[in-house]
């Protein structure tokens, strides 16, 4: 179907794309996201205890994940607002989640400030 030179060029292109994806989405980042999947959805069945989480915080996570009112709040609230709202009831769990999420709003605020500054 393809000529040999076109096929070789296609293989070379796909190989370089794979290398670029590896550079921009390193495997360690993928592993880190899997370890913190409880932040993105603490109501998944069979939540595994992350290594960095103490038994006490994990017990709080399990308790919260079985609370249907918390699940309802999670489904109707942005993720960062959810973790802020539960800090009173689950302080250690909320603090741990917010410490992991903290860099993202900070970057957003910096970029927003820069674009506002650049527009004036």
Secondary structure as UniProt FT lines:
FT   HELIX           4..24
FT   HELIX           27..35
FT   HELIX           37..40
FT   TURN            42..43
FT   TURN            51..52
FT   HELIX           55..65
FT   HELIX           68..76
FT   HELIX           79..85
FT   TURN            86..89
FT   HELIX           91..119
//
